[in-house]
Amino acid sequence: MLSEAVYESIGIMPMPVNFRHAEVFRRGRPRHGKPGKLSTYDAFYIKHPPMDTVRRAKLFSSFDALKGFGDCIASKEVLYEERHELTEEEKGELDRRLSILRSLTASGRLARQNKVAVKITRFVPCTDPESDSCGTGRGQYETVSGIVRRVDVYRRTIVVGEEKISLDAVTEIWGNPILEQDSGMC
């Protein structure tokens, strides 16, 4: 029969008879001084004080083991839709509004003077190679708002603020009372 000393516990398990670190375990956690009395602390404790719980938790916080995996999963959650083809009536109204904008921003001076603020809805095709919609013609509709600086019919672009938008991507222009007036404005 084994003696009681054999079954002295280390946490939840019994300590073996010839456990190499039994004496260190029995001494307990090291004490570097009396709490609140700085003069009793040794040099090690002064140089390496205990870490607070928040900083200690950061050491063991999770990390991104698979770089880019989270971004890949997030890209799968983005919803893309088919592009809506404009009817002839919608194309005519869009051309009318573009001609009004072109006349109001024919030169840099006119653009600065008129400061025509608009909202433009455009179709942006999916360019994310991780998405199933990439290359299928599916995309998202975005709304850009700002002051129109230039309408270039030769390059087929419209500059709103600092952003250059292709006229082929534009599906709707609104937001300015001048554009909502009857076609007799042109």
Backbone bond lengths (Angstrom), bond angles and torsions (degrees), N, CA, C in turn:
res aa  C-N    CA-C-N  psi(-1)  N-CA   C-N-CA  omega(-1)  CA-C   N-CA-C  phi
1 M - - - 1.443 - - 1.529 108.98 -
2 L 1.338 115.69 137.41 1.457 120.57 -176.99 1.515 110.43 -85.18
3 S 1.321 115.67 150.86 1.466 119.94 -178.52 1.526 110.48 -78.95
4 E 1.332 115.81 169.66 1.454 122.69 179.80 1.522 111.84 -64.47
5 A 1.338 118.92 -31.32 1.467 122.60 -178.57 1.515 111.25 -61.92
6 V 1.311 116.89 -29.11 1.457 121.31 -179.99 1.527 109.72 -66.23
7 Y 1.321 117.17 -35.18 1.453 121.21 -174.61 1.516 114.20 -97.68
8 E 1.342 117.22 19.02 1.455 119.80 173.61 1.528 106.57 -62.23
9 S 1.310 117.20 133.44 1.464 118.66 -170.24 1.522 113.05 -89.87
10 I 1.330 114.72 147.61 1.460 124.02 170.49 1.520 104.38 -112.65
11 G 1.300 116.47 96.05 1.462 118.43 -175.50 1.505 109.72 70.45
12 I 1.338 117.22 -110.30 1.454 120.26 -178.07 1.521 112.39 -108.79
13 M 1.336 118.11 -2.29 1.464 119.81 -179.16 1.524 110.25 -116.52
14 P 1.340 117.23 152.45 1.463 119.46 179.77 1.526 111.39 -70.21
15 M 1.354 116.21 146.75 1.457 121.53 179.75 1.538 108.77 -82.26
16 P 1.315 116.89 128.73 1.471 118.75 177.75 1.532 111.10 -64.71
17 V 1.337 116.16 159.81 1.460 121.57 -176.70 1.527 111.00 -61.00
18 N 1.293 118.18 -47.92 1.467 121.19 -176.10 1.532 111.84 -104.14
19 F 1.323 116.82 44.33 1.462 122.14 178.37 1.523 108.87 -70.06
20 R 1.359 117.61 121.69 1.467 122.74 -172.91 1.516 112.78 -62.46
21 H 1.305 118.53 -32.76 1.461 121.71 -172.38 1.530 112.18 -107.41
22 A 1.311 117.54 24.37 1.466 121.49 -177.61 1.527 110.95 -61.83
23 E 1.339 117.77 -41.56 1.462 120.56 -178.00 1.527 111.43 -66.34
24 V 1.328 116.96 -40.13 1.462 121.42 177.84 1.527 109.61 -64.36
25 F 1.324 116.58 -39.80 1.459 120.49 179.55 1.525 111.22 -65.23
26 R 1.305 117.19 -41.11 1.462 121.10 -178.64 1.528 112.08 -65.88
27 R 1.338 117.34 -31.48 1.471 120.68 178.70 1.530 111.71 -67.55
28 G 1.333 117.95 -26.97 1.458 121.24 178.73 1.515 111.85 85.39
29 R 1.334 115.54 -167.68 1.469 120.73 -179.13 1.516 109.97 -66.44
30 P 1.312 116.92 142.97 1.469 118.74 179.68 1.524 111.22 -67.95
31 R 1.323 115.05 140.18 1.463 121.76 177.31 1.519 107.14 -110.42
32 H 1.309 115.91 130.90 1.460 120.14 -177.50 1.507 112.70 -106.82
33 G 1.278 117.50 5.19 1.454 120.57 179.38 1.507 110.46 159.56
34 K 1.298 115.80 176.97 1.456 120.53 179.00 1.524 108.35 -88.68
35 P 1.326 117.91 133.24 1.468 120.19 -178.63 1.522 112.09 -55.98
36 G 1.322 116.54 130.59 1.453 122.06 178.24 1.514 114.71 88.37
37 K 1.334 118.59 -9.73 1.469 121.29 -179.35 1.528 107.71 -113.63
38 L 1.319 116.21 96.53 1.455 122.21 -176.82 1.522 112.41 -61.22
39 S 1.331 117.73 -32.17 1.464 120.34 -177.52 1.527 112.29 -68.08
40 T 1.337 118.62 -18.97 1.463 120.35 -179.46 1.519 112.89 -89.20
41 Y 1.323 117.98 -9.14 1.463 120.45 -179.28 1.525 110.40 -76.76
42 D 1.326 115.78 144.86 1.462 119.32 177.60 1.533 110.08 -86.98
43 A 1.341 116.04 175.47 1.467 121.78 -175.35 1.530 111.85 -64.17
44 F 1.334 116.61 -35.77 1.465 119.61 -179.57 1.528 110.53 -62.64
45 Y 1.325 117.13 -45.52 1.457 121.10 -177.62 1.529 111.21 -65.70
46 I 1.324 117.27 -37.95 1.464 120.47 179.58 1.529 110.29 -67.06
47 K 1.339 116.24 -38.59 1.467 120.35 -179.98 1.535 111.51 -76.79
48 H 1.338 117.72 -33.45 1.463 122.19 -176.66 1.533 110.58 -127.97
49 P 1.327 118.64 74.64 1.473 119.96 179.40 1.537 110.07 -68.54
50 P 1.331 117.12 160.02 1.466 118.75 179.27 1.533 110.99 -62.39
51 M 1.319 115.62 143.64 1.459 121.45 -177.73 1.528 109.14 -81.94
52 D 1.333 116.57 138.97 1.461 118.78 178.05 1.527 109.63 -69.00
53 T 1.308 116.33 161.23 1.462 122.43 -171.90 1.526 112.52 -62.09
54 V 1.327 118.07 -38.24 1.467 121.17 -177.90 1.525 110.62 -65.54
55 R 1.321 116.89 -46.58 1.472 119.62 179.73 1.518 110.77 -67.26
56 R 1.309 117.36 -35.32 1.463 120.91 178.83 1.529 110.34 -67.31
57 A 1.314 116.69 -38.07 1.463 120.28 179.68 1.526 111.27 -64.65
58 K 1.341 117.37 -33.54 1.460 120.38 178.91 1.522 111.82 -62.10
59 L 1.335 116.27 -32.70 1.462 119.32 179.39 1.514 111.68 -62.86
60 F 1.324 116.25 -34.20 1.451 120.69 -174.93 1.520 113.08 -105.68
61 S 1.334 116.60 10.81 1.463 118.86 179.47 1.522 109.64 -69.87
62 S 1.319 114.70 160.79 1.462 118.91 -177.26 1.528 110.18 -68.48
63 F 1.303 115.66 158.39 1.453 121.54 178.83 1.517 107.73 -135.26
64 D 1.323 116.44 166.10 1.455 121.62 -178.79 1.522 108.71 -83.03
65 A 1.327 116.11 91.28 1.461 120.55 -177.55 1.523 111.47 -66.16
66 L 1.312 116.62 -35.53 1.461 121.20 178.14 1.517 107.85 -109.89
67 K 1.321 116.59 96.59 1.461 120.83 -176.88 1.521 110.48 -58.48
68 G 1.342 115.64 130.09 1.451 121.26 176.99 1.518 114.56 85.04
69 F 1.325 118.37 -8.02 1.464 120.75 -178.08 1.527 110.72 -65.45
70 G 1.335 117.00 -41.05 1.461 120.80 178.64 1.519 111.51 -63.10
71 D 1.341 117.36 -40.03 1.469 121.18 178.00 1.525 110.92 -65.80
72 C 1.320 115.87 -38.32 1.468 120.99 179.57 1.521 110.27 -64.04
73 I 1.319 117.10 -43.29 1.464 121.14 178.51 1.527 109.92 -65.68
74 A 1.336 117.42 -41.59 1.462 121.17 -179.71 1.532 111.23 -63.86
75 S 1.340 117.32 -35.30 1.460 119.75 -179.74 1.522 111.51 -68.05
76 K 1.318 117.40 -26.20 1.469 120.73 177.80 1.528 111.18 -73.07
77 E 1.338 117.46 -22.50 1.459 121.27 -177.74 1.525 113.30 -84.37
78 V 1.336 118.38 -12.71 1.466 121.72 179.97 1.522 108.69 -72.62
79 L 1.325 115.87 130.60 1.459 120.45 -178.74 1.527 110.32 -92.96
80 Y 1.318 115.63 127.61 1.460 121.92 177.33 1.520 108.06 -114.27
81 E 1.340 115.64 152.28 1.451 120.24 -178.36 1.524 109.78 -131.52
82 E 1.334 114.29 164.23 1.461 120.60 177.88 1.527 109.42 -71.69
83 R 1.317 115.83 150.64 1.468 120.44 178.26 1.521 109.69 -75.47
84 H 1.325 115.41 133.06 1.464 122.35 177.82 1.530 108.31 -83.31
85 E 1.315 116.87 121.55 1.462 120.42 178.17 1.528 109.47 -78.06
86 L 1.311 116.21 134.13 1.468 121.40 -179.16 1.524 110.37 -75.96
87 T 1.334 115.89 142.34 1.464 120.81 174.96 1.527 108.19 -78.20
88 E 1.324 116.27 169.45 1.465 120.67 179.54 1.521 110.94 -62.32
89 E 1.326 116.68 -36.23 1.464 120.89 178.90 1.535 110.63 -66.22
90 E 1.338 116.56 -42.63 1.468 120.80 179.03 1.531 110.85 -66.60
91 K 1.334 116.93 -38.57 1.468 120.51 177.49 1.533 110.67 -64.30
92 G 1.328 116.41 -40.86 1.465 120.37 178.49 1.520 111.53 -62.99
93 E 1.331 117.42 -43.72 1.469 121.50 178.80 1.525 110.61 -65.27
94 L 1.321 117.45 -39.14 1.465 121.32 178.18 1.528 110.51 -64.65
95 D 1.339 117.22 -42.42 1.470 120.84 177.42 1.522 111.25 -63.52
96 R 1.334 117.30 -39.21 1.464 120.90 178.61 1.527 110.42 -62.25
97 R 1.327 116.55 -45.10 1.461 120.40 -179.31 1.533 111.18 -67.70
98 L 1.317 117.11 -36.34 1.470 119.81 177.30 1.532 111.18 -66.00
99 S 1.336 116.98 -38.28 1.470 119.01 179.14 1.527 110.76 -67.27
100 I 1.331 117.51 -35.62 1.478 120.41 175.65 1.527 109.22 -63.67
101 L 1.320 116.34 -46.48 1.470 120.19 179.44 1.524 111.10 -62.97
102 R 1.340 116.88 -38.87 1.462 120.14 179.81 1.527 110.83 -64.49
103 S 1.337 117.15 -38.91 1.473 119.16 179.55 1.526 111.63 -71.76
104 L 1.343 117.48 -32.19 1.469 120.79 179.34 1.532 113.02 -77.29
105 T 1.337 116.38 -19.11 1.473 120.19 -178.02 1.524 110.74 -125.39
106 A 1.318 116.91 35.03 1.472 121.03 -176.43 1.519 112.17 -61.81
107 S 1.317 117.17 -31.63 1.467 120.30 177.13 1.523 107.86 -132.90
108 G 1.300 116.06 167.11 1.462 120.85 178.34 1.517 111.72 -61.52
109 R 1.345 115.95 -37.43 1.467 120.60 179.43 1.521 110.45 -64.08
110 L 1.348 116.76 -45.79 1.465 120.55 178.71 1.528 111.51 -63.28
111 A 1.319 116.82 -40.54 1.465 120.81 -179.79 1.524 110.64 -62.75
112 R 1.358 116.48 -42.51 1.478 119.85 178.65 1.522 111.13 -69.28
113 Q 1.313 116.51 -34.49 1.459 121.06 -177.93 1.535 111.15 -72.85
114 N 1.335 118.16 -44.38 1.468 122.14 -175.07 1.529 112.81 -81.13
115 K 1.322 117.19 -34.26 1.472 122.16 -178.97 1.528 111.68 44.11
116 V 1.318 115.34 65.26 1.458 121.53 -178.22 1.530 109.12 -81.40
117 A 1.334 115.87 111.24 1.466 121.16 178.49 1.518 109.04 -92.89
118 V 1.330 116.35 129.14 1.462 121.57 -178.87 1.520 110.55 -137.07
119 K 1.326 114.19 168.89 1.466 122.34 170.06 1.515 106.00 -121.48
120 I 1.323 115.51 132.10 1.456 121.03 -177.53 1.528 108.25 -123.45
121 T 1.330 115.62 128.69 1.453 121.15 173.66 1.519 107.04 -98.01
122 R 1.323 114.90 129.73 1.466 119.38 -179.60 1.521 109.51 -132.54
123 F 1.323 114.90 157.05 1.458 121.33 178.09 1.521 108.21 -99.65
124 V 1.330 115.85 126.31 1.466 121.41 179.20 1.525 107.57 -115.06
125 P 1.338 117.81 112.82 1.462 119.25 179.89 1.527 111.67 -68.50
126 C 1.319 115.67 153.46 1.463 121.83 -179.90 1.527 109.60 -68.35
127 T 1.329 116.09 128.09 1.469 121.25 178.34 1.525 111.72 -119.33
128 D 1.333 116.70 7.14 1.462 121.13 -178.80 1.528 109.06 -81.03
129 P 1.340 118.09 113.04 1.462 119.56 -177.84 1.532 113.37 -65.85
130 E 1.330 117.76 -17.83 1.461 121.31 179.33 1.526 112.24 -80.23
131 S 1.323 117.49 -15.38 1.461 121.64 -176.94 1.520 110.92 -86.93
132 D 1.327 115.48 149.72 1.462 120.69 176.79 1.521 111.29 -71.93
133 S 1.334 117.90 -19.89 1.465 122.40 -177.32 1.524 112.87 -84.72
134 C 1.320 118.07 -5.27 1.461 121.07 -177.48 1.525 110.26 -65.75
135 G 1.323 115.83 125.82 1.461 121.31 177.24 1.514 114.23 81.36
136 T 1.331 118.77 4.35 1.463 121.30 -178.77 1.523 112.36 -98.65
137 G 1.340 118.16 -2.29 1.452 121.27 -177.83 1.514 112.72 88.31
138 R 1.307 116.76 2.08 1.462 120.35 177.45 1.519 108.25 -87.83
139 G 1.337 116.42 156.68 1.460 120.66 -179.16 1.512 111.02 -170.14
140 Q 1.333 115.43 -157.07 1.452 121.94 -179.11 1.518 109.61 -131.24
141 Y 1.325 115.38 152.20 1.454 121.29 174.16 1.518 108.13 -95.32
142 E 1.327 116.07 129.91 1.463 122.15 178.39 1.518 109.10 -121.32
143 T 1.321 115.50 148.42 1.460 121.00 176.48 1.521 108.98 -111.30
144 V 1.311 116.12 126.77 1.455 123.22 178.68 1.520 107.19 -114.57
145 S 1.311 117.35 132.52 1.465 119.61 177.77 1.523 109.45 -125.43
146 G 1.307 115.27 149.27 1.455 120.48 179.67 1.514 110.89 162.90
147 I 1.320 115.41 -169.50 1.460 122.14 -179.41 1.522 109.07 -95.86
148 V 1.326 115.29 130.28 1.465 121.00 -179.12 1.520 108.95 -73.42
149 R 1.337 115.61 124.78 1.465 120.10 178.81 1.520 111.94 -99.21
150 R 1.341 116.32 -32.62 1.474 118.03 -176.05 1.526 109.43 -162.80
151 V 1.335 116.08 144.05 1.465 122.89 170.45 1.523 105.71 -120.21
152 D 1.321 116.67 115.10 1.468 122.17 -177.85 1.525 108.46 -110.32
153 V 1.363 116.96 105.18 1.462 120.35 -177.41 1.527 111.72 -76.33
154 Y 1.322 118.58 -23.02 1.460 120.90 -179.64 1.527 111.46 -75.89
155 R 1.315 116.17 -42.65 1.472 120.09 177.09 1.526 111.45 -88.35
156 R 1.334 115.88 -5.65 1.463 123.85 -179.99 1.528 111.38 56.35
157 T 1.343 115.16 51.82 1.462 121.04 177.90 1.520 110.30 -133.74
158 I 1.311 114.63 158.12 1.456 122.19 172.35 1.525 106.13 -131.94
159 V 1.332 116.44 132.67 1.458 121.35 -178.92 1.524 108.12 -103.45
160 V 1.335 115.06 117.24 1.466 121.91 178.36 1.519 106.69 -117.79
161 G 1.326 115.94 114.87 1.469 119.84 -174.67 1.512 108.83 64.88
162 E 1.306 117.02 -120.31 1.470 121.80 177.63 1.524 111.87 -104.31
163 E 1.321 117.40 2.49 1.461 121.27 -173.76 1.517 111.59 -102.78
164 K 1.349 115.06 132.59 1.456 121.56 177.89 1.530 107.82 -99.44
165 I 1.347 115.70 124.55 1.466 121.37 -175.37 1.522 108.84 -118.37
166 S 1.323 116.14 134.09 1.461 120.85 176.79 1.523 109.36 -72.01
167 L 1.338 116.30 136.12 1.463 120.32 179.17 1.522 111.57 -66.79
168 D 1.328 117.14 -24.42 1.462 120.35 178.34 1.525 111.67 -68.99
169 A 1.339 117.54 -24.76 1.456 121.60 -179.56 1.524 112.59 -87.89
170 V 1.340 117.91 -16.74 1.471 121.72 -176.32 1.523 109.68 -72.02
171 T 1.337 115.42 130.32 1.471 120.33 177.27 1.522 112.12 -114.01
172 E 1.341 117.87 -21.95 1.456 120.22 -177.95 1.529 110.08 -158.18
173 I 1.315 116.13 142.89 1.473 123.11 174.60 1.512 106.84 -129.80
174 W 1.313 117.33 128.05 1.462 121.50 178.58 1.521 109.68 -157.36
175 G 1.317 115.84 -178.01 1.447 120.66 174.03 1.510 115.23 104.40
176 N 1.313 118.63 -4.33 1.461 120.57 179.79 1.524 108.47 -125.23
177 P 1.342 118.49 131.26 1.480 120.72 -179.27 1.528 113.32 -59.95
178 I 1.317 118.10 -28.70 1.469 121.04 -179.91 1.524 110.12 -63.14
179 L 1.349 116.69 -37.02 1.447 121.06 -178.27 1.532 111.48 -73.71
180 E 1.317 117.23 -23.82 1.466 120.98 -176.24 1.517 112.45 -83.94
181 Q 1.342 117.63 -10.55 1.463 120.43 -178.57 1.522 111.42 -70.96
182 D 1.297 116.12 167.83 1.447 122.85 -178.57 1.543 110.61 -63.27
183 S 1.320 117.02 157.98 1.464 122.18 -175.48 1.536 113.08 -66.66
184 G 1.329 119.90 -4.35 1.450 122.51 177.37 1.531 111.74 -69.63
185 M 1.336 117.91 -10.24 1.471 123.70 179.30 1.512 111.79 -65.69
186 C 1.311 117.12 -36.34 1.459 120.64 -176.57 1.484 108.14 -64.92
